[in-house]
Amino acid sequence: MREAIFSSRLTVLSVGIAAVLGSQVASAEEEMHTSLQTITVTANKSARKEVQEDQVYIDDYTPAQQADHLSDFLNVVPGASVGGTSAVNQRIRVRGLDDTNLKITIDGARQEGAMFYHMGDVTIDPDLLKQADVSVGNNSVTLGNDALGGAVAFKTVDAADLLKPGQKIGAKVHVGYASNNDELLTSGTVFAAPTENIDLLAYYGKRDANAGEDGDGRKIQTEDSKGENILLKAGAYIEDDHHVGASFSSTENKGRFPLRPDFPASPGLPGPDSWNPILPQKVKRDTYALDYTYNPINSLIDVDANVYQSKTRISRDTDYIENPGFDWEAGVKTTGAKIQNTSVIDSSIINGIPGTHKLIAGAEHYKKESEMSRDFIKTGTDEAKNTSVYLEDQWQMGKLTLTPGVRYDRYESPEFVSAGKTYNNVVGALAASYEIAPRTQVFASYTQLFNGPDLSQAIFNQDGNDTYVNSNLKAEEGDNAEVGIATTLRGLTTADDALQLSGKYFETNIENYIEFVREGGRHPGLDCNTGQLNGSCQGVINKDEDYKIKGVELAADYKVDNFSMGLSYARARSKGKETGYSISSVSGSSSDSGDKYMVNLAYEPTDTTELGWRSTYVTALTPNTEKVELKKPNYDVHDIFMSYMPKQVDGLKATLGVYNIFDETYASHASRIIEPRPDDGYLRTDFEPGRNIKASLTYQF
């Protein structure tokens, strides 16, 4: 029962990812839900012990098994990219919108709020993960608010993923090394099922690294970083119908990072008086979660509920030369709960029309709190709350599926952002797909968007001092529309081959875009009384222009026997009158990237050996503004990898890869790119690592 329930939860509701990853091809039944576009990325082969052949996984996608950064596996998703070069400033973008406009969860716990220049927004080590569900765009009311660009739901490994049939207790040890920054990863996992209905898991891992180098041999700014990860889980099945679970996960990264991690460090100025010094800092995230499911043999009841608390905090030593010791701390805590029920109903009972209704009804509440302290004295706090209810109906009538939905949100905004104003909002959505031929569907969706004013960056909490509180602030609103087609062709060259093709066009409109403004450098602040520009106060305002993001995502995958090849193309462009292509308020922090082309090849010459090649080409991007120096150069990166599982030692797996084979010097378009400063002539760009040889050894017993 436990394995069957676990397998059912991993069902993928989309197509297209196989074309990127060289994996299994989705079935026609799954393609009917293409408009929801939830893409599952996994890196645990054992999770496939009971799954159907038509489910989509990338557990054989070797780079994911040596990931030290979220970009190592999320970048393979068309429309998604990850910027930043260290564990403390990983920046996820989906269709150009970054994680401040995405719903990010870890084991169902929301990760809300921003602390400082994207530091600590997404704090998790890939070694903890078993899968990530990426919603490319917001296409369902079940996704919730604060998800203008979509969502990424990270899920950590369970004991059920690792236990072999009939096994009571087991362990897994993992050692990995990366040459570019002398990174060493060591981890151990113990998992057990002492009784038929109970499973337990404990994980501990460490990751130590030095400063790496880009393709030109320049040091990447992180120095002497140390990571520590803990995961504890327990679950119990009660009479097969009920499951309760508890988990605790923690990720800590400590080392020497730039004061502003989104910007490269000030060259030649290591002291605390420089503009962006490298100094001792620590980022830590703790997440506690309880979950409950009730799934009796009844099509009307399938309950999934959880409660959680997640806290992320950053600490730094701003006077580390004269007075060593962390003297500054900021944090964001999110506490919430969610309950959802899914009912499957024969539609002929309701209206006499043959088909089925899949009704999804749910409610969610969460509170996010931020605080700032200096020298152990609290200097600022703020909070926001949201309560929502939603209903969605996936109505399937033969070849046609219609999915209407409605959601209500009551959002209480932060006191020092918009005076604690309450926003009551209703949004709707409608998706449809139709099977025009066997295994071929056309689909379309339209979803209204809502996002209340977020907490200001925690470091800037001032309890009203030098802060403009905007009581007239409007919530962000808009819509996301998509159309596309997906098809699977079989038997083209052999009886068991498959070619999967998919294409999509989308438009996302954002109104009342919210912008945080603070005086600094060449950027003016706000007038403390009127909120107009060219003042000395900080605060939040609505941009006076609307934004439109347009793009396409194409994918093609061919699989035959032990060989697969995937091709993908993605493009997203935003447009605003002032910026030309960026919806960010900070020059150079563009939401757009060049057209991304990706090729993946996978080959298994024997049942113990896997080989693969990944190529990524991103075109240059020149903004439609006077600041031509903000051009983002093109780059072309190639990776090659192999893994070996000797039959002589069951459970042993060795992986070797060379990443960025040709030592390309480049910066991800998802990272911040800043124009050269006239005082030092330094192009402040967060460059990616150069050639990197990774080797890892895993033994599970």
C-alpha positions in Angstrom: 0.0 0.0 0.0 2.8 2.4 0.9 4.6 1.9 -2.4 1.4 2.2 -4.4 0.4 5.5 -2.8 3.9 6.9 -3.3 3.9 5.9 -6.9 0.5 7.6 -7.6 1.8 10.8 -6.2 4.6 11.0 -8.7 2.2 11.1 -11.7 3.2 13.8 -14.1 0.5 16.0 -15.6 2.4 17.3 -18.6 4.5 16.5 -21.7 7.5 18.1 -23.1 10.2 17.4 -20.5 11.2 14.2 -22.1 12.2 16.1 -25.1 14.7 18.0 -23.0 16.0 15.3 -20.9 16.1 12.2 -23.1 13.7 10.3 -20.8 10.5 8.4 -21.0 7.7 9.5 -23.3 4.4 10.6 -21.7 1.2 8.8 -22.5 -1.8 10.2 -24.3 -3.8 10.2 -21.1 -1.2 12.5 -19.4 -1.1 14.7 -22.4 -4.7 15.6 -21.9 -3.5 17.8 -19.0 -0.8 19.5 -20.9 -2.2 23.0 -20.1 -1.3 22.6 -16.5 2.3 22.3 -17.4 3.8 20.8 -14.3 7.2 19.4 -15.1 8.7 16.8 -12.8 12.5 16.6 -12.4 13.9 13.8 -10.3 17.3 12.5 -9.5 16.6 9.3 -7.6 16.6 6.2 -9.6 15.2 4.1 -6.8 12.0 6.1 -6.9 11.1 4.3 -10.2 10.8 0.8 -8.6 7.0 0.7 -9.2 6.2 3.5 -11.6 4.6 3.1 -15.0 6.6 3.2 -18.2 4.6 6.2 -19.4 5.7 8.4 -16.5 8.3 11.0 -17.0 11.5 11.1 -14.9 15.1 12.2 -15.3 16.7 10.0 -12.7 19.1 8.8 -15.3 20.1 12.3 -16.3 23.6 12.1 -14.9 24.3 15.8 -14.2 21.5 15.9 -11.6 23.3 13.3 -9.6 26.4 15.6 -9.2 24.5 18.8 -8.7 26.0 21.4 -6.4 23.8 24.3 -7.6 20.1 24.4 -8.7 21.2 25.3 -12.2 22.7 21.8 -12.7 19.2 20.4 -13.2 16.6 23.2 -13.3 18.2 24.7 -16.4 17.1 21.8 -18.5 13.4 22.9 -18.2 12.4 25.0 -21.2 11.5 28.5 -19.8 13.5 28.1 -16.6 17.0 29.2 -15.7 19.0 29.7 -12.5 21.5 32.6 -11.9 24.0 33.3 -9.2 27.2 31.3 -8.7 27.1 30.4 -5.1 24.7 28.6 -2.7 23.7 31.8 -1.0 22.5 33.7 -4.1 20.8 31.1 -6.3 18.2 32.9 -8.4 15.5 31.0 -10.1 13.8 32.5 -13.1 10.8 31.1 -14.9 10.0 33.0 -18.2 12.2 35.8 -16.9 10.3 36.3 -13.6 12.6 35.6 -10.6 11.8 33.8 -7.4 10.2 36.9 -5.8 7.5 36.4 -8.3 7.3 32.6 -8.0 5.8 30.3 -5.4 8.7 28.4 -4.0 8.0 25.5 -1.6 10.1 22.9 0.2 8.1 19.8 1.2 4.9 21.9 0.9 6.3 24.8 3.1 6.3 28.2 1.4 9.6 30.1 1.3 8.4 33.7 1.4 10.1 37.0 1.6 13.4 38.5 0.5 16.3 39.4 2.8 19.1 41.2 0.9 20.0 41.3 -2.8 18.6 37.8 -3.4 20.7 36.4 -0.6 19.1 33.4 1.0 15.9 33.5 -1.1 16.2 29.9 -2.1 18.3 28.0 0.4 18.5 24.3 -0.2 21.3 21.9 -1.2 20.5 19.7 -4.3 21.8 16.6 -2.4 18.7 16.7 -0.3 16.3 16.6 -3.2 14.4 13.8 -4.9 12.4 15.9 -7.3 11.3 19.4 -8.3 7.9 20.1 -9.8 8.2 23.2 -12.1 5.0 25.0 -13.1 6.1 26.9 -16.1 3.7 29.9 -15.9 0.6 30.2 -13.7 -2.1 28.0 -15.3 -4.3 27.0 -12.4 -6.1 28.6 -9.4 -4.7 25.8 -7.2 -1.2 27.4 -7.5 -2.2 30.3 -5.4 -1.1 33.9 -5.1 2.5 35.2 -5.2 3.0 33.1 -8.3 3.0 35.6 -11.2 5.5 33.4 -13.2 4.7 30.0 -11.9 6.0 27.8 -9.1 8.8 25.4 -8.1 8.0 22.8 -5.5 11.0 21.0 -4.1 10.6 17.6 -2.5 13.2 16.0 -0.3 14.0 12.3 -0.3 11.8 9.8 1.6 12.6 6.4 3.1 10.2 4.9 0.6 12.3 6.1 -2.2 15.4 4.2 -1.0 14.1 1.0 0.6 14.2 -2.1 -1.6 11.2 -4.5 -1.6 11.2 -6.3 1.7 14.1 -4.3 3.2 13.8 -3.3 6.8 16.8 -1.0 7.1 19.4 0.4 4.8 22.0 3.1 4.3 23.5 5.2 1.6 26.9 6.9 1.5 27.9 9.5 -1.1 31.2 11.2 -1.8 31.7 13.8 -4.5 34.5 16.1 -5.7 34.6 19.0 -8.1 38.0 20.3 -9.5 37.1 23.9 -10.2 36.7 25.0 -6.6 38.1 21.9 -4.8 34.6 21.1 -3.5 34.2 18.0 -1.4 30.7 16.6 -0.6 30.2 13.8 1.9 26.8 12.6 3.0 25.2 9.6 4.7 21.6 8.5 4.8 20.0 5.9 7.1 16.5 4.7 6.3 14.3 2.1 7.8 10.9 0.5 7.9 10.8 -1.2 11.4 7.2 -2.2 10.8 5.1 -2.5 7.7 3.4 0.9 8.2 6.3 3.0 9.6 9.3 4.5 7.7 12.1 6.6 9.1 15.0 8.5 7.5 18.0 10.5 8.8 20.4 12.3 6.5 23.5 14.4 7.2 25.8 16.0 4.6 28.7 18.4 4.4 29.9 20.4 1.4 33.3 22.3 1.7 34.7 24.4 -1.2 37.2 27.1 -2.0 36.9 29.9 -4.5 36.4 28.7 -8.1 37.6 30.3 -11.3 35.8 31.4 -14.4 37.0 30.6 -17.9 39.6 33.4 -17.8 41.1 32.1 -14.6 39.6 34.9 -12.4 38.4 33.9 -9.0 34.7 33.6 -8.4 33.8 35.5 -5.3 32.8 32.8 -2.8 35.7 31.9 -0.5 36.1 29.1 1.9 32.5 28.1 2.0 31.1 25.3 4.2 27.7 23.8 3.9 25.9 21.6 6.3 22.6 19.8 5.7 20.3 17.8 7.9 17.1 16.0 7.0 14.9 14.0 9.4 11.7 12.3 8.4 9.1 9.9 9.9 5.9 8.6 8.5 3.2 6.2 9.5 0.2 4.6 7.7 -2.9 3.9 9.8 -5.2 1.3 8.4 -4.0 1.9 4.9 -6.2 4.9 4.5 -4.5 7.5 6.7 -0.9 8.7 6.5 0.8 11.1 8.9 4.3 12.4 8.4 6.7 14.8 10.1 9.9 16.2 8.7 12.7 18.6 9.6 15.2 19.9 7.0 18.0 22.4 7.5 20.6 23.9 5.2 23.4 26.1 6.4 26.0 27.8 4.3 28.9 29.6 6.0 31.9 31.3 4.5 33.2 34.6 3.0 30.8 36.1 0.5 30.4 39.6 -1.0 28.3 42.0 1.1 25.9 42.3 -1.9 26.0 38.7 -3.2 24.2 39.6 -6.4 27.2 41.8 -7.4 30.8 40.6 -7.8 33.2 41.8 -5.1 35.1 45.1 -5.2 38.4 44.3 -7.0 41.5 44.9 -5.0 39.6 46.2 -2.0 39.3 43.4 0.6 38.6 45.6 3.5 35.2 46.5 5.0 35.4 50.1 3.6 35.1 48.9 0.0 31.8 49.1 -1.9 31.2 45.4 -1.9 33.7 43.6 0.4 34.0 39.9 0.9 33.3 39.2 4.5 32.2 36.4 6.8 28.5 35.5 6.4 26.1 32.7 7.2 22.8 31.7 5.6 20.6 29.2 7.4 17.1 27.7 6.6 15.1 25.5 9.0 11.8 24.0 7.8 9.5 22.0 10.1 6.5 20.3 8.5 3.6 18.0 9.4 1.5 16.3 6.7 -1.6 14.2 6.6 -3.4 12.3 3.9 -6.7 10.4 3.9 -7.4 8.3 0.8 -10.1 5.7 1.4 -11.5 3.5 -1.3 -13.9 6.3 -2.2 -13.7 8.4 -5.3 -15.1 11.4 -3.4 -12.4 11.7 -0.8 -8.7 12.2 -1.2 -7.5 14.7 1.4 -4.1 16.2 1.5 -3.2 18.6 4.4 -0.1 20.1 5.9 1.1 22.6 8.5 4.6 24.1 8.5 7.1 26.7 9.6 10.1 27.8 7.6 12.7 30.3 8.8 15.6 31.6 6.8 18.1 34.0 8.3 21.4 35.6 7.3 24.1 36.7 9.6 27.2 38.7 8.8 30.2 40.3 10.5 30.4 43.8 9.1 33.4 44.7 11.4 35.3 41.5 10.9 38.8 43.1 10.9 38.5 45.0 14.2 35.7 43.1 16.0 35.4 39.5 14.7 32.0 37.9 15.3 28.6 38.0 13.7 27.0 41.4 14.6 24.1 41.6 12.2 21.1 39.4 11.4 18.0 39.4 9.3 15.4 36.8 8.8 12.0 35.8 7.3 9.7 33.3 8.9 6.7 31.7 7.2 4.0 29.8 9.1 1.1 28.2 7.2 -1.4 25.5 6.7 -3.2 24.0 3.7 -5.9 21.4 3.1 -7.1 20.1 -0.2 -9.6 17.4 -1.3 -9.9 15.8 -4.7 -13.2 14.1 -5.8 -13.8 12.2 -9.0 -17.4 12.1 -10.1 -19.2 10.5 -13.0 -20.6 13.6 -14.8 -23.6 11.7 -16.1 -24.9 11.7 -12.5 -24.8 15.5 -12.5 -25.9 16.5 -16.0 -26.3 13.3 -18.0 -23.3 14.0 -20.2 -20.8 11.1 -20.3 -17.4 11.9 -18.7 -15.8 12.6 -15.4 -15.4 15.6 -13.1 -12.2 15.9 -11.1 -13.1 18.5 -8.4 -10.2 20.0 -6.5 -11.2 22.2 -3.5 -8.8 23.7 -1.0 -8.0 26.4 1.5 -4.7 27.9 2.5 -3.5 30.3 5.2 0.0 31.6 5.8 1.8 34.4 7.6 5.2 35.8 6.7 7.3 37.8 9.2 10.6 39.6 8.7 12.9 41.1 11.3 16.3 42.8 11.4 18.7 43.1 14.3 22.1 44.7 14.8 24.3 44.0 17.7 21.6 41.8 19.1 19.1 44.7 19.2 16.0 44.4 17.0 15.8 47.3 14.6 12.8 46.4 12.4 9.9 44.0 12.0 7.0 43.6 9.7 4.4 40.9 8.6 1.8 40.0 6.1 -1.0 37.4 6.0 -3.0 35.6 3.3 -6.1 33.4 3.4 -7.5 31.8 0.3 -10.0 29.2 -0.9 -10.2 27.7 -4.4 -12.2 25.3 -6.5 -11.2 23.7 -9.8 -13.1 21.3 -12.0 -11.3 19.1 -14.5 -14.2 18.0 -16.7 -13.3 15.3 -19.2 -15.9 14.6 -22.0 -14.3 12.1 -24.3 -11.6 13.8 -26.3 -12.4 17.2 -24.7 -11.2 18.4 -21.3 -12.4 21.7 -19.8 -10.8 23.0 -16.5 -12.5 26.0 -15.0 -11.4 27.4 -11.6 -12.0 30.2 -9.2 -10.0 31.5 -6.2 -10.6 34.0 -3.5 -7.7 35.7 -1.6 -7.7 38.0 1.4 -4.3 39.5 1.8 -3.2 41.7 4.7 -0.2 43.7 3.6 2.9 44.7 5.6 2.5 47.7 7.9 5.6 49.5 6.7 4.9 48.9 3.1 1.3 49.8 2.5 0.0 50.6 6.1 -1.4 47.1 6.6 -4.0 47.5 3.8 -6.3 44.5 3.2 -6.8 43.3 -0.4 -9.8 41.1 -1.2 -9.5 39.6 -4.7 -11.2 37.0 -6.8 -9.4 35.4 -9.8 -10.6 32.9 -12.4 -9.0 30.4 -14.8 -10.1 28.3 -17.8 -8.1 25.6 -19.5 -9.0 23.3 -22.3 -7.4 20.5 -24.3 -8.8 18.5 -27.2 -7.5 15.3 -28.8 -7.6 16.1 -32.5 -5.9 12.7 -33.4 -4.6 9.7 -31.5 -1.9 10.9 -29.1 -2.2 14.5 -30.4 -3.7 17.3 -28.4 -4.2 21.0 -28.8 -4.5 23.0 -25.6 -5.2 26.5 -24.3 -5.4 28.2 -21.0 -6.2 31.6 -19.4 -5.5 32.5 -15.8 -6.0 35.7 -13.9 -3.1 36.7 -11.6 -2.9 38.4 -8.2 -0.1 39.3 -5.9 -0.3 41.5 -2.8 2.6 43.7 -1.7 5.4 41.6 -0.3 7.6 42.3 2.7 10.4 44.7 1.9 13.9 43.2 2.0 14.5 42.3 5.7 17.7 44.3 5.9 15.8 47.5 5.1 13.2 47.1 7.9 13.3 50.4 9.7 10.0 50.6 11.7 9.1 53.8 9.9 12.4 55.6 10.0 13.3 57.0 6.6 10.5 54.9 5.1 7.7 56.1 2.9 4.6 54.0 3.7 2.4 53.9 0.6 -1.2 53.6 1.7 -2.4 53.9 -1.9 -0.4 50.9 -3.1 -2.2 48.7 -5.6 -1.8 44.9 -5.7 -0.2 43.4 -8.8 -2.7 41.9 -11.2 -2.6 40.5 -14.6 -3.2 37.4 -16.6 -1.4 34.5 -18.3 -2.6 33.0 -21.6 -1.2 30.0 -23.5 -1.9 27.9 -26.6 -0.1 24.9 -27.8 0.0 21.5 -29.3 1.6 18.2 -28.3 1.9 14.9 -30.2 3.6 11.5 -29.8 4.5 9.5 -32.9 5.4 5.9 -32.6 6.9 3.2 -34.8 8.7 5.6 -37.1 11.9 3.5 -37.6 11.3 0.5 -35.3 8.3 -0.9 -33.6 9.1 0.5 -30.2 10.6 4.0 -30.9 8.8 7.2 -30.1 9.1 10.8 -31.2 7.4 13.4 -29.0 6.8 17.0 -30.2 5.4 19.9 -28.3 5.1 23.7 -28.9 3.6 26.5 -26.9 3.1 30.3 -27.2 2.3 32.4 -24.2 1.6 35.9 -23.1 1.8 37.2 -19.5 0.5 40.7 -18.6 1.4 42.4 -15.4 -0.4 45.5 -14.1 0.6 47.7 -11.2 4.1 46.2 -11.0 5.5 46.8 -7.5 8.9 48.3 -7.2 11.1 48.8 -4.1 13.0 52.1 -4.3 15.9 53.1 -2.1 18.5 55.8 -2.5 22.0 54.6 -3.3 24.7 55.1 -5.8 23.1 56.7 -8.9 19.6 55.7 -7.9 17.3 58.3 -6.2 15.1 57.5 -3.3 11.5 58.6 -2.6 10.2 61.9 -1.2 9.3 61.0 2.4 5.9 62.8 2.1 4.7 62.3 -1.4 6.4 59.1 -2.5 7.7 60.8 -5.7 11.2 60.0 -6.9 14.3 62.1 -6.1 14.0 62.0 -2.4 15.9 60.3 0.5 13.3 57.8 1.8 12.9 54.1 0.9 9.6 52.6 0.0 7.4 50.7 -2.4 5.5 52.2 -5.4 3.6 51.0 -8.4 5.3 51.4 -11.7 3.2 53.6 -14.0 3.5 51.2 -16.9 2.2 47.8 -17.6 4.4 44.9 -18.8 3.8 42.1 -21.3 6.0 39.0 -21.5 5.7 37.0 -24.7 7.5 33.8 -25.6 7.5 30.3 -27.1 8.7 27.0 -25.9 9.4 24.1 -28.3 10.6 20.6 -27.6 11.3 17.4 -29.6 12.5 14.1 -28.3 13.3 10.8 -30.0 13.9 7.5 -28.1 14.7 4.1 -29.4 16.1 1.1 -27.5 19.0 2.4 -25.4 19.5 5.8 -27.2 17.6 9.0 -26.8 18.0 12.5 -28.2 16.2 15.7 -27.0 16.1 19.2 -28.5 14.5 22.3 -27.0 14.1 26.0 -27.6 12.8 28.7 -25.3 12.3 32.4 -25.7 10.8 35.0 -23.4 10.7 38.8 -23.8 9.2 41.4 -21.6 8.3 44.9 -22.8 7.9 48.2 -20.9 8.1 51.8 -22.2 10.9 52.8 -19.9 13.2 49.9 -19.9 12.7 48.3 -23.3 13.1 44.8 -22.0 13.6 44.6 -18.3 10.9 44.8 -15.6 13.5 45.2 -12.9 14.1 48.6 -11.2 17.9 48.0 -10.9 19.7 48.6 -14.2 21.1 45.5 -15.7 19.1 43.2 -13.5 17.1 42.1 -16.5 14.3 39.6 -16.5 15.0 38.6 -20.1 17.5 36.3 -21.5 18.6 35.3 -25.0 17.0 32.5 -27.0 18.0 29.2 -25.3 18.8 26.1 -27.4 19.5 22.8 -25.7 20.6 19.4 -27.0 20.7 16.3 -24.8 22.1 12.9 -25.9 21.9 9.8 -23.8 23.2 6.3 -24.5 23.4 3.1 -22.5 25.9 0.8 -24.3 25.5 -1.8 -21.6 23.1 -2.3 -18.6 25.9 -1.1 -16.3 27.1 2.0 -18.2 25.4 5.3 -19.1 26.8 8.1 -21.3 25.5 11.5 -22.0 26.2 14.9 -23.6 24.5 18.2 -22.9 24.9 21.4 -25.1 23.4 24.7 -24.2 23.6 27.8 -26.5 22.1 31.1 -25.4 22.0 34.0 -27.9 23.1 37.5 -27.1 20.5 40.1 -26.0 20.7 43.8 -26.5 18.2 46.0 -24.7 16.1 48.5 -26.5 17.5 51.3 -24.4 20.3 53.9 -24.7 22.5 51.8 -22.3 24.0 49.5 -25.0 26.6 48.4 -22.5 23.9 46.3 -20.8 24.1 43.9 -23.7 24.2 40.3 -22.6 26.7 38.3 -24.6 25.9 34.9 -26.1 27.5 31.7 -24.7 27.9 28.1 -25.7 28.5 25.5 -23.0 29.0 21.7 -23.3 29.0 18.9 -20.7 29.9 15.3 -21.0 29.4 12.6 -18.4 29.2 8.9 -17.7 28.2 6.6 -14.9 29.1 3.0 -14.1 27.3 0.5 -11.9 29.5 -2.7 -11.6 27.5 -5.9 -11.3 30.1 -7.3 -8.9 29.1 -4.8 -6.2 25.4 -4.3 -5.9 24.4 -0.7 -5.0 27.7 0.9 -6.1 27.6 3.7 -8.7 30.5 5.8 -9.9 29.9 9.0 -11.9 32.4 11.1 -13.8 31.7 14.3 -15.8 33.5 17.2 -17.4 31.3 20.4 -17.3 32.0 23.4 -19.5 34.4 21.3 -21.5 35.8 24.2 -23.5 36.3 26.5 -20.5 33.8 29.1 -21.8 33.9 32.4 -20.0 30.3 33.5 -19.6 27.6 34.8 -17.2 24.1 33.3 -17.1 21.5 35.7 -18.4 19.6 34.9 -15.2 22.4 36.5 -13.1 22.7 40.2 -12.5 24.7 42.0 -15.2 25.7 45.6 -14.3 27.3 48.2 -16.6 31.0 49.1 -16.2 31.5 51.7 -13.5 33.6 54.7 -14.6 35.6 54.8 -11.4 37.3 51.5 -11.9 36.3 50.3 -15.3 35.2 46.9 -13.9 32.5 45.0 -15.6 30.5 43.8 -12.6 29.3 40.5 -13.9 28.7 37.3 -11.9 30.6 34.8 -14.1 30.0 31.1 -14.1 32.7 28.5 -13.3 35.1 27.5 -16.1 35.9 23.9 -16.8 34.9 21.7 -13.9 35.6 18.0 -13.5 33.3 16.2 -11.1 33.5 12.7 -9.8 31.2 11.0 -7.3 30.8 7.6 -5.7 27.6 6.3 -4.2 27.0 3.1 -2.3 23.6 2.0 -1.1 23.1 -1.2 0.9 
